[in-house]
Structures are given as C-alpha cells and as structure tokens.
Amino acid sequence: MEFNELLQKRRSVRAYTEPAPHDAIRDILIKAQQAPSWAHTQNARCYVVESPEMLEDFRNAVLPEFNQKNSANAALIVTTFVKGLAGFSRGIQMNEPGEEWGAYDLGLHDAYLIFAARDAGYDTLIMGARNGEMIREMLGIPENEEVMSVIAIGKQAAEPNERTHKDPDEVIRFF
Ligand SMILES: Cc1cc2nc3c(=O)[nH]c(=O)nc-3n(C[C@H](O)[C@H](O)[C@H](O)COP(=O)(O)O)c2cc1C
C-alpha cells in the first residue's frame, strides 16, 4: 500500500472476525524490528498469545471488560521494553527523561508494528488499559522488562467510527 494511503487508512479497530495467523504475525513483528531505537539497543520485546485455549483465559484475566469485547476474536501481542538501555550510556542516565526513553522507543516500534499489520491486511488495537502484573505472571516476563501495551491483531469486522484531528496550528510551532 502506498505510504500516504497507509497513514490515512490505519485505524484502531474494535471488532474482529478472526485473528491474524501465526506466519503473518511473525512477519509483521520482523518488520517492526526495523524501528529506530536508542543506540540501536533494540529494547522492544513481543509476546504473542495466539492459541485459542490460552487466548480466552488470558484476555479474561488481563483486560477490563470493555477491552475484552474490543479485542474479541483477535490474537494479542504484549509489547515490553528492556529497562536500563534507552536513555543510558554505560549505566549512566544521559538526560532528564531517563527510563522514559524506553517507552519512546517502544512507541516507535509499535507504530511500525501497526503500520506493517495494516499493510499486510490486518488491523490492530493498542490497549493501555490492562493488568500489567497479571500479564507478567501469566507470560513469565522478567522484572527487567516494563510491560506496556497489549495489541489486538486480526481481520476487521466493521468499519471504525470517523474521528477528527486538532487544528495543526494548535499543536505545531515553527521558529
Ligand atoms: C498508548 C495507547 C493506549 C490505548 N489504549 C486503548 C485502550 O485501552 N482501549 C481502546 O479501546 N483503545 C485504546 N487506544 C486507542 C486510542 O483510543 C486510539 O488510538 C485513538 O482514539 C485514535 O484513533 P485511531 O487509532 O483510530 O486513530 C490506545 C491508544 C494508545 C496509543
């Protein structure tokens, strides 16, 4: 898909008919690895929950009811970042955001992920409303990783609602 069209067409989807298949998810995650990261530390990690038996238990355990509904029939990708890499040089914090640079990197990674998904014909929903400790426990995620998003990925069941954007002059300043 042409890049501009991809930018325009990517939407958060809250109704799915089926999950993205294993090979498609793997390919999308390999593409997401192309995202830039602090000193190329490649601090993003992905945990894919795709088996039908596990998906149901996992969805019910870690998501609030509205996100269980939003992500029904989709596979789920948990994204985390390894702490102490982005924002640091030889263990020393480089500037004021510190560990927040890890979240910055992961946001870039996840942006690549959702665009790669759309390009491959799948839709996504980033979910920040989730239980991080339960996710850590169920997937055995080590303590040196910060659990961030759960991303639903699958085939869209219905067109998402239209949304508008702020006036560019409200959010952009040139000097
Ligand atoms: C960090 C982050 C967390 C989000 N958490 C949720 C969520 O828990 N549930 C949900 O339905 N949407 C969630 N969203 C989706 C946003 O509501 C959505 O991106 C926004 O309304 C703009 O719509 P669009 O993605 O279609 O452009 C989240 C998005 C981001 C980037």
The ligand as a MOL file (V3000), in Angstrom:
LIG
                    3D

  0  0  0     0  0            999 V3000
M  V30 BEGIN CTAB
M  V30 COUNTS 31 33 0 0 0
M  V30 BEGIN ATOM
M  V30 1 C -0.9710 4.1730 24.3350 0
M  V30 2 C -2.3650 3.9170 23.8330 0
M  V30 3 C -3.2730 3.2650 24.6570 0
M  V30 4 C -4.5680 2.9700 24.1970 0
M  V30 5 N -5.4260 2.2430 24.9810 0
M  V30 6 C -6.6340 1.8780 24.4900 0
M  V30 7 C -7.4880 1.0150 25.2430 0
M  V30 8 O -7.1640 0.5390 26.3320 0
M  V30 9 N -8.6930 0.6850 24.6980 0
M  V30 10 C -9.1000 1.1770 23.4880 0
M  V30 11 O -10.2110 0.8330 23.0440 0
M  V30 12 N -8.3010 1.9880 22.7560 0
M  V30 13 C -7.0760 2.3380 23.2120 0
M  V30 14 N -6.2460 3.1090 22.4450 0
M  V30 15 C -6.6550 3.5300 21.0970 0
M  V30 16 C -6.9490 5.0480 21.0200 0
M  V30 17 O -8.1720 5.3060 21.6610 0
M  V30 18 C -6.9680 5.4600 19.5420 0
M  V30 19 O -5.6640 5.3310 19.0050 0
M  V30 20 C -7.4390 6.9140 19.3540 0
M  V30 21 O -8.7860 7.0470 19.7300 0
M  V30 22 C -7.2910 7.4100 17.9060 0
M  V30 23 O -7.9580 6.5600 16.9950 0
M  V30 24 P -7.1800 5.8810 15.7710 0
M  V30 25 O -6.1510 4.9410 16.3630 0
M  V30 26 O -8.2420 5.1550 15.0030 0
M  V30 27 O -6.5180 6.9630 15.0030 0
M  V30 28 C -4.9520 3.3940 22.8930 0
M  V30 29 C -4.0170 4.0480 22.0740 0
M  V30 30 C -2.7430 4.2830 22.5300 0
M  V30 31 C -1.7450 4.9290 21.5870 0
M  V30 END ATOM
M  V30 BEGIN BOND
M  V30 1 1 1 2
M  V30 2 1 2 3
M  V30 3 2 2 30
M  V30 4 2 3 4
M  V30 5 1 4 5
M  V30 6 1 4 28
M  V30 7 2 5 6
M  V30 8 1 6 7
M  V30 9 1 6 13
M  V30 10 2 7 8
M  V30 11 1 7 9
M  V30 12 1 9 10
M  V30 13 2 10 11
M  V30 14 1 10 12
M  V30 15 2 12 13
M  V30 16 1 13 14
M  V30 17 1 14 15
M  V30 18 1 14 28
M  V30 19 1 15 16
M  V30 20 1 16 17
M  V30 21 1 16 18
M  V30 22 1 18 19
M  V30 23 1 18 20
M  V30 24 1 20 21
M  V30 25 1 20 22
M  V30 26 1 22 23
M  V30 27 1 23 24
M  V30 28 2 24 25
M  V30 29 1 24 26
M  V30 30 1 24 27
M  V30 31 2 28 29
M  V30 32 1 29 30
M  V30 33 1 30 31
M  V30 END BOND
M  V30 END CTAB
M  END
